[in-house]
Amino acid sequence: MKPSEFKAWRKLMKMTQKDAASALGLKSRIIQYYEKGERNGEKFAIPKAIELACYALTLGVESYSGPELDKKKAKKK
């Protein structure tokens, strides 16, 4: 995910930088780094986990507890 794509995602979600930080479990300053693409003059990449979290939030997923077990399969084990 590129910095411009991250910022576009945040704006699409109608989030402030503070809102996005809260939703992603990050500090606001990190959101600024993601949107700028650098920190202290050095490139700052957006981790794949954050990219996937953005996607999940877009779909309305706010938390995940792992796969649901099929009740029939769970009884056999």
Secondary structure, DSSP 8 states (H G I E B T S, - for coil): --HHHHHHHHHHTT--HHHHHHHHT--HHHHHHHHHTEETTEE----HHHHHHHHHHHTT----------HHHHHH-
